[in-house]
């Protein structure tokens, strides 16, 4: 059991990297050429078009921050909120497992939710910034 406890930082790194890569991939087209279409889609959903800036920032910027392990909890919170909005506004009507269902967005939200509470881990810029304080979770 202690072996797995010692691998906590690696697990958190992998969680951050996977979520960060997925979010950057989804935000990339919005940042590099597709923002107007995204803003129109956000407006079509009944929200102000300028909210597209927040979703684009959460996806692309949040993904970069997660990979770096910088401002991890803030980035994870932004991603979690975005995924909840995406589930509510786009995918909820299709159900969990149906085509265009919300299972993928729910998994992303759960990953972000875990990072909000678990933090970035010891292999992160946040850990370097804090001098290692708060990087290691206390064992009960």
N, C-alpha and C positions, 0 to 999 in steps of 0.2 A: 504494500500500500504506500509506503514512503517513496518508492520509485515514482509513482504517479504524482505524488505531491511535489516532488522535485521538478517534474515536467510541466507544472502549471504555467510558467512563463512561456514555454513553447506552445502550449495549447492556446493561450491568449494571443500570441503572435499569429498563429495560423488563423484563428477566428478573425482577427483584425485584417489580415491580408486578404482572405477570401471575401469578406464583406466589402472591403475597400476596392478590390478589383472589380467586383460586380457593380458597385455603385459608380465607379469611374466609367465603366463600359456603358452604363445607362445614361450617364450625364454627358459623355463625350460629344455625341451628336447635337445635343442642345447647346453646348458651348461653341462648337465649331461648325456653325452654319444652320442649325435647325431651331434656333431659339424662337423665331417668329411663329413657326408652326406649333411649337410647344405652348407659347403664350396664347395662341388662338384656341388650342385644345383646353387649356386651363380656363379660359373665358367661356368656352362651350360648356364646361362643367358647372358653370354658375358662380365661379369665383372671379375676383378681379384679375385681369391679365397680368398685372405686376407681381402676383404671387408666384408666377413662373420663375422669377429671379430667386425666390427662396428654395423652390424645389430643385432648380438647377444647381444652386450653391450647395444644397444638402447632398445631392448626388455626386457632383464632380469634386467640389471642394471638400466635402465630408469624406469622400473616398480617399483623397490624397492625405488628409489629416489622419485617417485611420491607419493607412499604410505606414506613415511616419510614426504613428503613436504619439501624435502631438494634439493637445486639446481633445483627447480621445472621448471623454465623457460628453463634452459639448457636441462633437461631431455625431456620436452615437445617438444622442437625444434628438438632434435635427433629423437624422435618418429615420429614427423610430417614429417621430411625428409624421414625417412625410409618408412612410409606409401605411400608417393608420389612415391618413387622408386618402391615399390611393386605394386602399381596400374599400373605404366608405364610398368614395365618389365614383370608382370605376368598376371594381371587381365583385363587390358584395352581392349584387343582383344575380351573378352567375353561380354562386355557391362556392363551396370549398374546393371540390375536386373536378368540377365541370370545366369545359374548355373556357379559357380566360377566367378561370376561378382565381381565388385569392390565396391558394396554398403557398405559392412562391413568395408573395409579398408578406405573408404572415411569418414565414421562416426568416426572412430578412429582418422583419420587425423584432422577432424573438432574439436574433443574433445581436442586434443593436441594443435591445433591452438588457441582455446579459452584460454587454460591455459598459453600459451606464453604471451598473452596480459592481461589477468585478474590476473595472478599471483596465488600463492598458497592459499591465504586467511589467516585469522587470526589463524586458527587451523592447524598450520604447524611448522616444525622446522625452516623454513626460517623466519617466523615471530618471533620466539624466538631469532634467531641469530641476527636479526636486531633490537631487543628491541621493536618490534611492529611497527617500521617505515616501511612504504610501505605495510603493511599487509592489511590495510583498504583502499579501494579505495575511492577517493573523489567523493562526489555526486555533480552533476551539477544542 
